[in-house]
Amino acid sequence: MLEILFIFITVWFLVGCYVVTARYQLIQKVFITYSYSTVKLFIIVLCFMTIWPLVMYFSDDVILTKIKIRHNNNVKS
């Protein structure tokens, strides 16, 4: 859990640093060079990449818990 949280914080810290240090002209150039939809797609992919590991971690945890409960029930009977 801590590893995933560390990756999540690191990625958003780097993105934040890039946005803060980037000049307004650079951001304008990016929007002119690439269409707005491309930039939006990149942001969505970045969000997905940071949220997906968390979703996978919690879903795995739930599945493992269900398996443990089922295993315990089988052992008792």
Distance bins in CASP14 RR format, pairs under 12 A and 6 or more apart:
PFRMAT RR
TARGET T0000
AUTHOR 0000-0000-0000
RMODE 2
METHOD distances of the structure
MODEL  1
1 7 0 0 0 0 0 1 0 0 0 0 0
1 8 0 0 0 0 0 1 0 0 0 0 0
1 53 0 0 0 0 0 1 0 0 0 0 0
1 54 0 0 0 0 1 0 0 0 0 0 0
1 56 0 0 0 0 0 1 0 0 0 0 0
1 57 1 0 0 1 0 0 0 0 0 0 0
1 58 0 0 0 0 1 0 0 0 0 0 0
1 60 0 0 0 0 0 1 0 0 0 0 0
1 61 0 0 0 0 1 0 0 0 0 0 0
2 8 0 0 0 0 0 1 0 0 0 0 0
2 9 0 0 0 0 0 1 0 0 0 0 0
2 57 0 0 0 0 0 1 0 0 0 0 0
3 9 0 0 0 0 0 1 0 0 0 0 0
3 10 0 0 0 0 0 1 0 0 0 0 0
3 53 0 0 0 0 1 0 0 0 0 0 0
3 54 0 0 0 0 0 1 0 0 0 0 0
3 57 0 0 0 0 1 0 0 0 0 0 0
4 10 0 0 0 0 0 1 0 0 0 0 0
4 11 0 0 0 0 0 1 0 0 0 0 0
4 49 0 0 0 0 0 1 0 0 0 0 0
4 50 0 0 0 0 1 0 0 0 0 0 0
4 51 0 0 0 0 0 1 0 0 0 0 0
4 52 0 0 0 0 0 1 0 0 0 0 0
4 53 1 0 1 0 0 0 0 0 0 0 0
4 54 1 0 0 1 0 0 0 0 0 0 0
4 55 0 0 0 0 0 1 0 0 0 0 0
4 56 0 0 0 0 1 0 0 0 0 0 0
4 57 1 0 1 0 0 0 0 0 0 0 0
4 58 0 0 0 0 1 0 0 0 0 0 0
4 60 0 0 0 0 0 1 0 0 0 0 0
4 61 0 0 0 0 0 1 0 0 0 0 0
5 11 0 0 0 0 0 1 0 0 0 0 0
5 12 0 0 0 0 0 1 0 0 0 0 0
5 50 0 0 0 0 0 1 0 0 0 0 0
5 53 0 0 0 0 1 0 0 0 0 0 0
5 54 0 0 0 0 1 0 0 0 0 0 0
5 57 0 0 0 0 1 0 0 0 0 0 0
6 12 0 0 0 0 0 1 0 0 0 0 0
6 13 0 0 0 0 0 1 0 0 0 0 0
6 50 0 0 0 0 0 1 0 0 0 0 0
6 53 0 0 0 0 0 1 0 0 0 0 0
6 54 0 0 0 0 0 1 0 0 0 0 0
7 13 0 0 0 0 0 1 0 0 0 0 0
7 14 0 0 0 0 0 1 0 0 0 0 0
7 49 0 0 0 0 1 0 0 0 0 0 0
7 50 1 0 0 1 0 0 0 0 0 0 0
7 51 0 0 0 0 0 1 0 0 0 0 0
7 52 0 0 0 0 0 1 0 0 0 0 0
7 53 1 0 0 1 0 0 0 0 0 0 0
7 54 0 0 0 0 1 0 0 0 0 0 0
7 57 0 0 0 0 0 1 0 0 0 0 0
8 14 0 0 0 0 0 1 0 0 0 0 0
8 15 0 0 0 0 0 1 0 0 0 0 0
8 46 0 0 0 0 0 1 0 0 0 0 0
8 47 0 0 0 0 0 1 0 0 0 0 0
8 49 0 0 0 0 1 0 0 0 0 0 0
8 50 1 0 1 0 0 0 0 0 0 0 0
8 51 0 0 0 0 1 0 0 0 0 0 0
8 52 0 0 0 0 0 1 0 0 0 0 0
8 53 1 0 0 1 0 0 0 0 0 0 0
8 54 1 0 0 1 0 0 0 0 0 0 0
8 55 0 0 0 0 0 1 0 0 0 0 0
8 57 0 0 0 0 0 1 0 0 0 0 0
9 15 0 0 0 0 0 1 0 0 0 0 0
9 16 0 0 0 0 0 1 0 0 0 0 0
9 50 0 0 0 0 1 0 0 0 0 0 0
9 54 0 0 0 0 0 1 0 0 0 0 0
10 16 0 0 0 0 0 1 0 0 0 0 0
10 17 0 0 0 0 0 1 0 0 0 0 0
10 50 0 0 0 0 1 0 0 0 0 0 0
11 17 0 0 0 0 0 1 0 0 0 0 0
11 18 0 0 0 0 0 1 0 0 0 0 0
11 45 0 0 0 0 0 1 0 0 0 0 0
11 46 1 0 0 1 0 0 0 0 0 0 0
11 47 0 0 0 0 1 0 0 0 0 0 0
11 48 0 0 0 0 0 1 0 0 0 0 0
11 49 1 0 0 1 0 0 0 0 0 0 0
11 50 1 0 1 0 0 0 0 0 0 0 0
11 51 0 0 0 0 0 1 0 0 0 0 0
11 52 0 0 0 0 0 1 0 0 0 0 0
11 53 0 0 0 0 1 0 0 0 0 0 0
11 54 0 0 0 0 0 1 0 0 0 0 0
12 18 0 0 0 0 0 1 0 0 0 0 0
12 19 0 0 0 0 0 1 0 0 0 0 0
12 43 0 0 0 0 0 1 0 0 0 0 0
12 46 0 0 0 0 1 0 0 0 0 0 0
12 47 0 0 0 0 1 0 0 0 0 0 0
12 49 0 0 0 0 0 1 0 0 0 0 0
12 50 1 0 0 1 0 0 0 0 0 0 0
12 51 0 0 0 0 0 1 0 0 0 0 0
13 19 0 0 0 0 0 1 0 0 0 0 0
13 20 0 0 0 0 0 1 0 0 0 0 0
13 50 0 0 0 0 0 1 0 0 0 0 0
14 20 0 0 0 0 0 1 0 0 0 0 0
14 21 0 0 0 0 0 1 0 0 0 0 0
14 46 0 0 0 0 0 1 0 0 0 0 0
14 50 0 0 0 0 0 1 0 0 0 0 0
15 21 0 0 0 0 0 1 0 0 0 0 0
15 22 0 0 0 0 0 1 0 0 0 0 0
15 42 0 0 0 0 0 1 0 0 0 0 0
15 43 0 0 0 0 1 0 0 0 0 0 0
15 46 1 0 0 1 0 0 0 0 0 0 0
15 47 0 0 0 0 1 0 0 0 0 0 0
15 49 0 0 0 0 0 1 0 0 0 0 0
15 50 0 0 0 0 1 0 0 0 0 0 0
16 22 0 0 0 0 1 0 0 0 0 0 0
16 46 0 0 0 0 0 1 0 0 0 0 0
18 26 0 0 0 0 1 0 0 0 0 0 0
18 27 0 0 0 0 0 1 0 0 0 0 0
18 30 0 0 0 0 0 1 0 0 0 0 0
18 46 0 0 0 0 0 1 0 0 0 0 0
19 26 0 0 0 0 0 1 0 0 0 0 0
19 27 0 0 0 0 1 0 0 0 0 0 0
19 30 0 0 0 0 0 1 0 0 0 0 0
19 43 0 0 0 0 0 1 0 0 0 0 0
19 46 0 0 0 0 0 1 0 0 0 0 0
20 26 0 0 0 0 0 1 0 0 0 0 0
20 27 0 0 0 0 0 1 0 0 0 0 0
21 27 0 0 0 0 0 1 0 0 0 0 0
22 28 0 0 0 0 0 1 0 0 0 0 0
22 29 0 0 0 0 1 0 0 0 0 0 0
22 30 0 0 0 0 1 0 0 0 0 0 0
22 31 0 0 0 0 0 1 0 0 0 0 0
23 29 0 0 0 0 1 0 0 0 0 0 0
23 30 0 0 0 0 0 1 0 0 0 0 0
24 30 0 0 0 0 0 1 0 0 0 0 0
24 31 0 0 0 0 0 1 0 0 0 0 0
25 31 0 0 0 0 0 1 0 0 0 0 0
25 32 0 0 0 0 0 1 0 0 0 0 0
26 32 0 0 0 0 0 1 0 0 0 0 0
26 33 0 0 0 0 0 1 0 0 0 0 0
27 33 0 0 0 0 0 1 0 0 0 0 0
27 34 0 0 0 0 0 1 0 0 0 0 0
27 36 0 0 0 0 0 1 0 0 0 0 0
27 39 0 0 0 0 1 0 0 0 0 0 0
28 34 0 0 0 0 0 1 0 0 0 0 0
28 36 0 0 0 0 0 1 0 0 0 0 0
28 39 0 0 0 0 0 1 0 0 0 0 0
29 39 0 0 0 0 0 1 0 0 0 0 0
30 36 0 0 0 0 0 1 0 0 0 0 0
30 38 0 0 0 0 1 0 0 0 0 0 0
30 39 1 0 0 1 0 0 0 0 0 0 0
30 40 0 0 0 0 0 1 0 0 0 0 0
30 42 0 0 0 0 1 0 0 0 0 0 0
30 43 0 0 0 0 0 1 0 0 0 0 0
31 37 0 0 0 0 0 1 0 0 0 0 0
31 38 0 0 0 0 1 0 0 0 0 0 0
31 39 1 0 0 1 0 0 0 0 0 0 0
31 40 0 0 0 0 0 1 0 0 0 0 0
31 42 0 0 0 0 0 1 0 0 0 0 0
32 38 0 0 0 0 0 1 0 0 0 0 0
32 39 0 0 0 0 0 1 0 0 0 0 0
33 39 0 0 0 0 1 0 0 0 0 0 0
34 40 0 0 0 0 0 1 0 0 0 0 0
34 41 0 0 0 0 1 0 0 0 0 0 0
34 42 0 0 0 0 1 0 0 0 0 0 0
34 43 0 0 0 0 0 1 0 0 0 0 0
35 41 0 0 0 0 1 0 0 0 0 0 0
35 42 0 0 0 0 0 1 0 0 0 0 0
36 42 0 0 0 0 0 1 0 0 0 0 0
36 43 0 0 0 0 0 1 0 0 0 0 0
37 43 0 0 0 0 0 1 0 0 0 0 0
37 44 0 0 0 0 0 1 0 0 0 0 0
38 44 0 0 0 0 0 1 0 0 0 0 0
38 45 0 0 0 0 0 1 0 0 0 0 0
39 45 0 0 0 0 0 1 0 0 0 0 0
39 46 0 0 0 0 0 1 0 0 0 0 0
40 46 0 0 0 0 0 1 0 0 0 0 0
40 47 0 0 0 0 0 1 0 0 0 0 0
41 47 0 0 0 0 0 1 0 0 0 0 0
41 48 0 0 0 0 0 1 0 0 0 0 0
42 48 0 0 0 0 0 1 0 0 0 0 0
42 49 0 0 0 0 0 1 0 0 0 0 0
43 49 0 0 0 0 0 1 0 0 0 0 0
43 50 0 0 0 0 0 1 0 0 0 0 0
44 50 0 0 0 0 0 1 0 0 0 0 0
44 51 0 0 0 0 0 1 0 0 0 0 0
44 52 0 0 0 0 0 1 0 0 0 0 0
45 51 0 0 0 0 0 1 0 0 0 0 0
45 52 0 0 0 0 0 1 0 0 0 0 0
46 52 0 0 0 0 0 1 0 0 0 0 0
47 53 0 0 0 0 0 1 0 0 0 0 0
47 54 0 0 0 0 0 1 0 0 0 0 0
47 55 0 0 0 0 0 1 0 0 0 0 0
48 54 0 0 0 0 0 1 0 0 0 0 0
48 55 0 0 0 0 1 0 0 0 0 0 0
48 56 0 0 0 0 0 1 0 0 0 0 0
49 55 0 0 0 0 0 1 0 0 0 0 0
49 56 0 0 0 0 0 1 0 0 0 0 0
50 56 0 0 0 0 0 1 0 0 0 0 0
51 57 0 0 0 0 0 1 0 0 0 0 0
51 58 0 0 0 0 0 1 0 0 0 0 0
52 58 0 0 0 0 0 1 0 0 0 0 0
52 59 0 0 0 0 0 1 0 0 0 0 0
53 59 0 0 0 0 0 1 0 0 0 0 0
53 60 0 0 0 0 0 1 0 0 0 0 0
54 60 0 0 0 0 0 1 0 0 0 0 0
54 61 0 0 0 0 0 1 0 0 0 0 0
55 61 0 0 0 0 0 1 0 0 0 0 0
55 62 0 0 0 0 0 1 0 0 0 0 0
56 62 0 0 0 0 0 1 0 0 0 0 0
56 63 0 0 0 0 0 1 0 0 0 0 0
57 63 0 0 0 0 0 1 0 0 0 0 0
57 64 0 0 0 0 0 1 0 0 0 0 0
58 64 0 0 0 0 0 1 0 0 0 0 0
58 65 0 0 0 0 0 1 0 0 0 0 0
59 65 0 0 0 0 0 1 0 0 0 0 0
59 66 0 0 0 0 0 1 0 0 0 0 0
60 66 0 0 0 0 0 1 0 0 0 0 0
60 67 0 0 0 0 0 1 0 0 0 0 0
61 67 0 0 0 0 0 1 0 0 0 0 0
61 68 0 0 0 0 0 1 0 0 0 0 0
62 68 0 0 0 0 0 1 0 0 0 0 0
62 69 0 0 0 0 0 1 0 0 0 0 0
63 69 0 0 0 0 0 1 0 0 0 0 0
63 70 0 0 0 0 0 1 0 0 0 0 0
64 70 0 0 0 0 0 1 0 0 0 0 0
64 71 0 0 0 0 0 1 0 0 0 0 0
65 71 0 0 0 0 0 1 0 0 0 0 0
65 72 0 0 0 0 0 1 0 0 0 0 0
66 72 0 0 0 0 0 1 0 0 0 0 0
66 73 0 0 0 0 0 1 0 0 0 0 0
67 73 0 0 0 0 0 1 0 0 0 0 0
67 74 0 0 0 0 0 1 0 0 0 0 0
68 74 0 0 0 0 0 1 0 0 0 0 0
68 75 0 0 0 0 0 1 0 0 0 0 0
69 75 0 0 0 0 0 1 0 0 0 0 0
69 76 0 0 0 0 0 1 0 0 0 0 0
70 76 0 0 0 0 0 1 0 0 0 0 0
70 77 0 0 0 0 0 1 0 0 0 0 0
71 77 0 0 0 0 0 1 0 0 0 0 0
END
